[in-house]
Amino acid sequence: DADVTQTPRNRITKTGKRIMLECSQTKGHDRMYWYRQDPGLGLRLIYYSFDVKDINKGEISDGYSVSRQAQAKFSLSLESAIPNQTALYFCATSDEPGQGSYGYTFGSGTRLTVV
Amino acid sequence: KQEVTQIPAALSVPEGENLVLNCSFTDSAIYNLQWFRQDPGKGLTSLLLIQSSQREQTSGRLNASLDKSSGRSTLYIAASQPGDSATYLCAVRRGAGANSKLTFGKGITLSVRP
């Protein structure tokens, strides 16, 4: 099994629909992140969580919400999808920074298309 | 604000060539730097992680160096192969507390011609 699993892998949805992207990790790390990737804009941070009770907005949180259901699970919701939220979405997990850090581990991504 | 730059955006080389991918960052107060590989439409695979106290890391044909004082890192690929064709992203991690997050460059898309 992959260290970070994202579901679904691909999704097409209509404008105005609510959609949830799910992420689970088996690394045992406390920190989890959601990014989106757009051509020419690179990776941008949407939300991050440093433990189960901690949720923080990233650079581009408008239109999104998250839920940290457990240490291993972090879901991203689009409350009312719009076409400019069409992108490749990545979930990631990391340990705390330090000399023994393993860095970030990313999932395989969810390709979301809003029509 | 930390900015990470990778130039050029795209690179095409013949198979067998040794090549260097560059990454520069504006704030030298980083914790570590990570190089990733991304195949089209796929996820990010971590290649090498260099801690701020280290100068380089090696894995197989890959060698990454870090010069914190000048804000630069290079990824050296020896004897390139068509299978190395992908986008290579550099990311720096700053701080050790609540602000400890990754800042990414936009990547270098590498094409290795047979």
HADDOCK unambig.tbl for C-alpha pairs under 7 A between the chains (distance, minus, plus):
assign (segid A and resid 41 and name CA) (segid B and resid 106 and name CA) 6.96 0.50 0.50
assign (segid A and resid 42 and name CA) (segid B and resid 106 and name CA) 4.83 0.50 0.50
assign (segid A and resid 43 and name CA) (segid B and resid 104 and name CA) 6.58 0.50 0.50
assign (segid A and resid 97 and name CA) (segid B and resid 31 and name CA) 6.88 0.50 0.50
assign (segid A and resid 97 and name CA) (segid B and resid 96 and name CA) 5.97 0.50 0.50
assign (segid A and resid 99 and name CA) (segid B and resid 51 and name CA) 6.42 0.50 0.50
assign (segid A and resid 103 and name CA) (segid B and resid 49 and name CA) 6.80 0.50 0.50
assign (segid A and resid 106 and name CA) (segid B and resid 43 and name CA) 6.62 0.50 0.50
assign (segid A and resid 106 and name CA) (segid B and resid 44 and name CA) 5.82 0.50 0.50
assign (segid A and resid 107 and name CA) (segid B and resid 43 and name CA) 5.93 0.50 0.50
assign (segid A and resid 108 and name CA) (segid B and resid 42 and name CA) 5.77 0.50 0.50
assign (segid A and resid 108 and name CA) (segid B and resid 43 and name CA) 3.97 0.50 0.50
assign (segid A and resid 109 and name CA) (segid B and resid 42 and name CA) 6.61 0.50 0.50
assign (segid A and resid 109 and name CA) (segid B and resid 43 and name CA) 5.54 0.50 0.50
